[in-house]
Amino acid sequence: MTRRYITTAIDYPNAAPHMGHVLEKVLADVYARWCRLQGDEVRFQIGTDEHG
């Protein structure tokens, strides 16, 4: 079993959300789920900004 920590980039509020934001999160989620199906231990954290 492999341990994995998967993250995504922080979304910056300098423009409206677009499909690029969605694509990154969906691909990361799919990869995390696939790794779990392979028996890996996965922590999946979407990028956040607590100080801004």
PDB file of N, CA, C and O in Angstrom:
ATOM      1  N   MET A   1       0.847  -1.178   0.000  1.00  0.00           N
ATOM      2  CA  MET A   1       0.000   0.000   0.000  1.00  0.00           C
ATOM      3  C   MET A   1       0.895   1.244   0.000  1.00  0.00           C
ATOM      4  O   MET A   1       1.866   1.328   0.752  1.00  0.00           O
ATOM      5  N   THR A   2       0.554   2.187  -0.842  1.00  0.00           N
ATOM      6  CA  THR A   2       1.259   3.458  -0.933  1.00  0.00           C
ATOM      7  C   THR A   2       0.421   4.540  -0.269  1.00  0.00           C
ATOM      8  O   THR A   2      -0.802   4.558  -0.400  1.00  0.00           O
ATOM      9  N   ARG A   3       1.081   5.431   0.436  1.00  0.00           N
ATOM     10  CA  ARG A   3       0.390   6.577   1.030  1.00  0.00           C
ATOM     11  C   ARG A   3       0.556   7.758   0.088  1.00  0.00           C
ATOM     12  O   ARG A   3       1.667   8.063  -0.346  1.00  0.00           O
ATOM     13  N   ARG A   4      -0.560   8.428  -0.228  1.00  0.00           N
ATOM     14  CA  ARG A   4      -0.537   9.566  -1.150  1.00  0.00           C
ATOM     15  C   ARG A   4      -1.240  10.766  -0.520  1.00  0.00           C
ATOM     16  O   ARG A   4      -2.237  10.626   0.189  1.00  0.00           O
ATOM     17  N   TYR A   5      -0.695  11.942  -0.797  1.00  0.00           N
ATOM     18  CA  TYR A   5      -1.304  13.205  -0.368  1.00  0.00           C
ATOM     19  C   TYR A   5      -1.489  14.033  -1.629  1.00  0.00           C
ATOM     20  O   TYR A   5      -0.510  14.483  -2.225  1.00  0.00           O
ATOM     21  N   ILE A   6      -2.738  14.238  -2.043  1.00  0.00           N
ATOM     22  CA  ILE A   6      -3.061  14.916  -3.295  1.00  0.00           C
ATOM     23  C   ILE A   6      -3.696  16.262  -2.962  1.00  0.00           C
ATOM     24  O   ILE A   6      -4.623  16.338  -2.155  1.00  0.00           O
ATOM     25  N   THR A   7      -3.189  17.319  -3.588  1.00  0.00           N
ATOM     26  CA  THR A   7      -3.733  18.652  -3.359  1.00  0.00           C
ATOM     27  C   THR A   7      -4.040  19.321  -4.696  1.00  0.00           C
ATOM     28  O   THR A   7      -3.600  18.866  -5.751  1.00  0.00           O
ATOM     29  N   THR A   8      -4.798  20.401  -4.628  1.00  0.00           N
ATOM     30  CA  THR A   8      -5.055  21.226  -5.810  1.00  0.00           C
ATOM     31  C   THR A   8      -4.567  22.638  -5.521  1.00  0.00           C
ATOM     32  O   THR A   8      -4.276  22.986  -4.376  1.00  0.00           O
ATOM     33  N   ALA A   9      -4.483  23.427  -6.549  1.00  0.00           N
ATOM     34  CA  ALA A   9      -4.028  24.807  -6.399  1.00  0.00           C
ATOM     35  C   ALA A   9      -5.097  25.662  -5.720  1.00  0.00           C
ATOM     36  O   ALA A   9      -6.275  25.309  -5.689  1.00  0.00           O
ATOM     37  N   ILE A  10      -4.657  26.779  -5.185  1.00  0.00           N
ATOM     38  CA  ILE A  10      -5.569  27.746  -4.576  1.00  0.00           C
ATOM     39  C   ILE A  10      -6.231  28.559  -5.692  1.00  0.00           C
ATOM     40  O   ILE A  10      -5.558  29.024  -6.611  1.00  0.00           O
ATOM     41  N   ASP A  11      -7.547  28.723  -5.604  1.00  0.00           N
ATOM     42  CA  ASP A  11      -8.260  29.577  -6.561  1.00  0.00           C
ATOM     43  C   ASP A  11      -8.137  31.028  -6.114  1.00  0.00           C
ATOM     44  O   ASP A  11      -8.489  31.361  -4.983  1.00  0.00           O
ATOM     45  N   TYR A  12      -7.647  31.878  -6.979  1.00  0.00           N
ATOM     46  CA  TYR A  12      -7.502  33.292  -6.652  1.00  0.00           C
ATOM     47  C   TYR A  12      -8.738  34.059  -7.116  1.00  0.00           C
ATOM     48  O   TYR A  12      -9.248  33.787  -8.203  1.00  0.00           O
ATOM     49  N   PRO A  13      -9.232  35.008  -6.325  1.00  0.00           N
ATOM     50  CA  PRO A  13     -10.461  35.731  -6.660  1.00  0.00           C
ATOM     51  C   PRO A  13     -10.246  36.933  -7.575  1.00  0.00           C
ATOM     52  O   PRO A  13     -11.008  37.897  -7.505  1.00  0.00           O
ATOM     53  N   ASN A  14      -9.230  36.897  -8.427  1.00  0.00           N
ATOM     54  CA  ASN A  14      -8.972  38.038  -9.307  1.00  0.00           C
ATOM     55  C   ASN A  14      -9.801  37.990 -10.589  1.00  0.00           C
ATOM     56  O   ASN A  14      -9.733  38.911 -11.403  1.00  0.00           O
ATOM     57  N   ALA A  15     -10.578  36.932 -10.776  1.00  0.00           N
ATOM     58  CA  ALA A  15     -11.452  36.805 -11.947  1.00  0.00           C
ATOM     59  C   ALA A  15     -12.557  35.803 -11.614  1.00  0.00           C
ATOM     60  O   ALA A  15     -12.520  35.133 -10.582  1.00  0.00           O
ATOM     61  N   ALA A  16     -13.525  35.719 -12.497  1.00  0.00           N
ATOM     62  CA  ALA A  16     -14.626  34.775 -12.295  1.00  0.00           C
ATOM     63  C   ALA A  16     -14.123  33.337 -12.438  1.00  0.00           C
ATOM     64  O   ALA A  16     -13.202  33.077 -13.213  1.00  0.00           O
ATOM     65  N   PRO A  17     -14.722  32.404 -11.695  1.00  0.00           N
ATOM     66  CA  PRO A  17     -14.357  30.996 -11.859  1.00  0.00           C
ATOM     67  C   PRO A  17     -14.610  30.540 -13.298  1.00  0.00           C
ATOM     68  O   PRO A  17     -15.530  31.026 -13.956  1.00  0.00           O
ATOM     69  N   HIS A  18     -13.796  29.614 -13.775  1.00  0.00           N
ATOM     70  CA  HIS A  18     -13.947  29.127 -15.143  1.00  0.00           C
ATOM     71  C   HIS A  18     -13.735  27.614 -15.179  1.00  0.00           C
ATOM     72  O   HIS A  18     -13.447  27.005 -14.149  1.00  0.00           O
ATOM     73  N   MET A  19     -13.872  27.016 -16.335  1.00  0.00           N
ATOM     74  CA  MET A  19     -13.799  25.559 -16.471  1.00  0.00           C
ATOM     75  C   MET A  19     -12.429  24.997 -16.092  1.00  0.00           C
ATOM     76  O   MET A  19     -12.327  23.826 -15.727  1.00  0.00           O
ATOM     77  N   GLY A  20     -11.386  25.802 -16.172  1.00  0.00           N
ATOM     78  CA  GLY A  20     -10.067  25.338 -15.753  1.00  0.00           C
ATOM     79  C   GLY A  20     -10.031  24.990 -14.273  1.00  0.00           C
ATOM     80  O   GLY A  20      -9.370  24.033 -13.870  1.00  0.00           O
ATOM     81  N   HIS A  21     -10.751  25.776 -13.459  1.00  0.00           N
ATOM     82  CA  HIS A  21     -10.839  25.476 -12.033  1.00  0.00           C
ATOM     83  C   HIS A  21     -11.550  24.137 -11.824  1.00  0.00           C
ATOM     84  O   HIS A  21     -11.109  23.309 -11.027  1.00  0.00           O
ATOM     85  N   VAL A  22     -12.628  23.939 -12.531  1.00  0.00           N
ATOM     86  CA  VAL A  22     -13.406  22.709 -12.402  1.00  0.00           C
ATOM     87  C   VAL A  22     -12.587  21.509 -12.867  1.00  0.00           C
ATOM     88  O   VAL A  22     -12.561  20.475 -12.199  1.00  0.00           O
ATOM     89  N   LEU A  23     -11.928  21.646 -13.996  1.00  0.00           N
ATOM     90  CA  LEU A  23     -11.160  20.532 -14.559  1.00  0.00           C
ATOM     91  C   LEU A  23     -10.080  20.059 -13.592  1.00  0.00           C
ATOM     92  O   LEU A  23      -9.911  18.856 -13.394  1.00  0.00           O
ATOM     93  N   GLU A  24      -9.363  20.978 -12.999  1.00  0.00           N
ATOM     94  CA  GLU A  24      -8.297  20.598 -12.066  1.00  0.00           C
ATOM     95  C   GLU A  24      -8.847  19.789 -10.896  1.00  0.00           C
ATOM     96  O   GLU A  24      -8.274  18.766 -10.518  1.00  0.00           O
ATOM     97  N   LYS A  25      -9.955  20.247 -10.325  1.00  0.00           N
ATOM     98  CA  LYS A  25     -10.516  19.555  -9.169  1.00  0.00           C
ATOM     99  C   LYS A  25     -11.113  18.205  -9.530  1.00  0.00           C
ATOM    100  O   LYS A  25     -10.989  17.244  -8.772  1.00  0.00           O
ATOM    101  N   VAL A  26     -11.755  18.132 -10.678  1.00  0.00           N
ATOM    102  CA  VAL A  26     -12.335  16.860 -11.111  1.00  0.00           C
ATOM    103  C   VAL A  26     -11.229  15.842 -11.392  1.00  0.00           C
ATOM    104  O   VAL A  26     -11.334  14.690 -10.971  1.00  0.00           O
ATOM    105  N   LEU A  27     -10.175  16.247 -12.093  1.00  0.00           N
ATOM    106  CA  LEU A  27      -9.080  15.317 -12.389  1.00  0.00           C
ATOM    107  C   LEU A  27      -8.382  14.847 -11.112  1.00  0.00           C
ATOM    108  O   LEU A  27      -8.039  13.671 -10.990  1.00  0.00           O
ATOM    109  N   ALA A  28      -8.174  15.749 -10.173  1.00  0.00           N
ATOM    110  CA  ALA A  28      -7.545  15.358  -8.910  1.00  0.00           C
ATOM    111  C   ALA A  28      -8.441  14.396  -8.137  1.00  0.00           C
ATOM    112  O   ALA A  28      -7.946  13.445  -7.534  1.00  0.00           O
ATOM    113  N   ASP A  29      -9.756  14.631  -8.147  1.00  0.00           N
ATOM    114  CA  ASP A  29     -10.694  13.746  -7.467  1.00  0.00           C
ATOM    115  C   ASP A  29     -10.715  12.367  -8.111  1.00  0.00           C
ATOM    116  O   ASP A  29     -10.722  11.353  -7.413  1.00  0.00           O
ATOM    117  N   VAL A  30     -10.724  12.326  -9.430  1.00  0.00           N
ATOM    118  CA  VAL A  30     -10.711  11.039 -10.144  1.00  0.00           C
ATOM    119  C   VAL A  30      -9.439  10.267  -9.810  1.00  0.00           C
ATOM    120  O   VAL A  30      -9.488   9.062  -9.565  1.00  0.00           O
ATOM    121  N   TYR A  31      -8.300  10.960  -9.801  1.00  0.00           N
ATOM    122  CA  TYR A  31      -7.034  10.302  -9.489  1.00  0.00           C
ATOM    123  C   TYR A  31      -7.031   9.772  -8.054  1.00  0.00           C
ATOM    124  O   TYR A  31      -6.563   8.661  -7.807  1.00  0.00           O
ATOM    125  N   ALA A  32      -7.545  10.555  -7.111  1.00  0.00           N
ATOM    126  CA  ALA A  32      -7.602  10.112  -5.718  1.00  0.00           C
ATOM    127  C   ALA A  32      -8.488   8.876  -5.579  1.00  0.00           C
ATOM    128  O   ALA A  32      -8.135   7.930  -4.876  1.00  0.00           O
ATOM    129  N   ARG A  33      -9.628   8.888  -6.245  1.00  0.00           N
ATOM    130  CA  ARG A  33     -10.525   7.731  -6.172  1.00  0.00           C
ATOM    131  C   ARG A  33      -9.904   6.500  -6.815  1.00  0.00           C
ATOM    132  O   ARG A  33     -10.066   5.389  -6.309  1.00  0.00           O
ATOM    133  N   TRP A  34      -9.196   6.681  -7.924  1.00  0.00           N
ATOM    134  CA  TRP A  34      -8.537   5.557  -8.596  1.00  0.00           C
ATOM    135  C   TRP A  34      -7.454   4.963  -7.694  1.00  0.00           C
ATOM    136  O   TRP A  34      -7.314   3.743  -7.597  1.00  0.00           O
ATOM    137  N   CYS A  35      -6.694   5.832  -7.039  1.00  0.00           N
ATOM    138  CA  CYS A  35      -5.653   5.352  -6.124  1.00  0.00           C
ATOM    139  C   CYS A  35      -6.267   4.561  -4.975  1.00  0.00           C
ATOM    140  O   CYS A  35      -5.720   3.539  -4.560  1.00  0.00           O
ATOM    141  N   ARG A  36      -7.404   5.031  -4.459  1.00  0.00           N
ATOM    142  CA  ARG A  36      -8.075   4.291  -3.386  1.00  0.00           C
ATOM    143  C   ARG A  36      -8.542   2.923  -3.870  1.00  0.00           C
ATOM    144  O   ARG A  36      -8.450   1.937  -3.138  1.00  0.00           O
ATOM    145  N   LEU A  37      -9.041   2.862  -5.096  1.00  0.00           N
ATOM    146  CA  LEU A  37      -9.466   1.570  -5.645  1.00  0.00           C
ATOM    147  C   LEU A  37      -8.296   0.605  -5.781  1.00  0.00           C
ATOM    148  O   LEU A  37      -8.480  -0.611  -5.716  1.00  0.00           O
ATOM    149  N   GLN A  38      -7.091   1.144  -5.969  1.00  0.00           N
ATOM    150  CA  GLN A  38      -5.891   0.313  -6.078  1.00  0.00           C
ATOM    151  C   GLN A  38      -5.377  -0.119  -4.705  1.00  0.00           C
ATOM    152  O   GLN A  38      -4.418  -0.885  -4.612  1.00  0.00           O
ATOM    153  N   GLY A  39      -6.014   0.371  -3.642  1.00  0.00           N
ATOM    154  CA  GLY A  39      -5.634  -0.003  -2.286  1.00  0.00           C
ATOM    155  C   GLY A  39      -4.707   0.976  -1.596  1.00  0.00           C
ATOM    156  O   GLY A  39      -4.216   0.692  -0.504  1.00  0.00           O
ATOM    157  N   ASP A  40      -4.459   2.119  -2.205  1.00  0.00           N
ATOM    158  CA  ASP A  40      -3.584   3.121  -1.602  1.00  0.00           C
ATOM    159  C   ASP A  40      -4.323   3.898  -0.516  1.00  0.00           C
ATOM    160  O   ASP A  40      -5.546   4.032  -0.551  1.00  0.00           O
ATOM    161  N   GLU A  41      -3.564   4.401   0.440  1.00  0.00           N
ATOM    162  CA  GLU A  41      -4.112   5.289   1.461  1.00  0.00           C
ATOM    163  C   GLU A  41      -3.969   6.713   0.938  1.00  0.00           C
ATOM    164  O   GLU A  41      -2.853   7.178   0.702  1.00  0.00           O
ATOM    165  N   VAL A  42      -5.095   7.412   0.755  1.00  0.00           N
ATOM    166  CA  VAL A  42      -5.080   8.711   0.085  1.00  0.00           C
ATOM    167  C   VAL A  42      -5.700   9.785   0.969  1.00  0.00           C
ATOM    168  O   VAL A  42      -6.767   9.595   1.551  1.00  0.00           O
ATOM    169  N   ARG A  43      -5.010  10.912   1.054  1.00  0.00           N
ATOM    170  CA  ARG A  43      -5.580  12.126   1.651  1.00  0.00           C
ATOM    171  C   ARG A  43      -5.699  13.133   0.520  1.00  0.00           C
ATOM    172  O   ARG A  43      -4.708  13.462  -0.132  1.00  0.00           O
ATOM    173  N   PHE A  44      -6.912  13.623   0.287  1.00  0.00           N
ATOM    174  CA  PHE A  44      -7.184  14.552  -0.809  1.00  0.00           C
ATOM    175  C   PHE A  44      -7.647  15.871  -0.213  1.00  0.00           C
ATOM    176  O   PHE A  44      -8.698  15.935   0.423  1.00  0.00           O
ATOM    177  N   GLN A  45      -6.864  16.921  -0.417  1.00  0.00           N
ATOM    178  CA  GLN A  45      -7.159  18.239   0.146  1.00  0.00           C
ATOM    179  C   GLN A  45      -7.248  19.258  -0.980  1.00  0.00           C
ATOM    180  O   GLN A  45      -6.283  19.464  -1.716  1.00  0.00           O
ATOM    181  N   ILE A  46      -8.407  19.894  -1.111  1.00  0.00           N
ATOM    182  CA  ILE A  46      -8.558  20.964  -2.096  1.00  0.00           C
ATOM    183  C   ILE A  46      -7.872  22.208  -1.544  1.00  0.00           C
ATOM    184  O   ILE A  46      -8.009  22.519  -0.361  1.00  0.00           O
ATOM    185  N   GLY A  47      -7.134  22.919  -2.392  1.00  0.00           N
ATOM    186  CA  GLY A  47      -6.390  24.103  -1.976  1.00  0.00           C
ATOM    187  C   GLY A  47      -7.276  25.150  -1.335  1.00  0.00           C
ATOM    188  O   GLY A  47      -8.334  25.493  -1.863  1.00  0.00           O
ATOM    189  N   THR A  48      -6.841  25.655  -0.196  1.00  0.00           N
ATOM    190  CA  THR A  48      -7.571  26.697   0.515  1.00  0.00           C
ATOM    191  C   THR A  48      -6.605  27.808   0.926  1.00  0.00           C
ATOM    192  O   THR A  48      -5.392  27.605   0.972  1.00  0.00           O
ATOM    193  N   ASP A  49      -7.149  28.959   1.218  1.00  0.00           N
ATOM    194  CA  ASP A  49      -6.350  30.092   1.667  1.00  0.00           C
ATOM    195  C   ASP A  49      -7.014  30.660   2.912  1.00  0.00           C
ATOM    196  O   ASP A  49      -8.028  31.352   2.822  1.00  0.00           O
ATOM    197  N   GLU A  50      -6.447  30.370   4.063  1.00  0.00           N
ATOM    198  CA  GLU A  50      -7.031  30.812   5.324  1.00  0.00           C
ATOM    199  C   GLU A  50      -6.642  32.236   5.687  1.00  0.00           C
ATOM    200  O   GLU A  50      -7.208  32.802   6.623  1.00  0.00           O
ATOM    201  N   HIS A  51      -5.696  32.828   4.976  1.00  0.00           N
ATOM    202  CA  HIS A  51      -5.179  34.134   5.376  1.00  0.00           C
ATOM    203  C   HIS A  51      -5.514  35.237   4.381  1.00  0.00           C
ATOM    204  O   HIS A  51      -4.980  36.340   4.496  1.00  0.00           O
ATOM    205  N   GLY A  52      -6.367  34.977   3.424  1.00  0.00           N
ATOM    206  CA  GLY A  52      -6.603  36.000   2.430  1.00  0.00           C
ATOM    207  C   GLY A  52      -8.014  36.324   2.273  1.00  0.00           C
ATOM    208  O   GLY A  52      -8.365  37.179   1.460  1.00  0.00           O
TER     209      GLY A  52
END
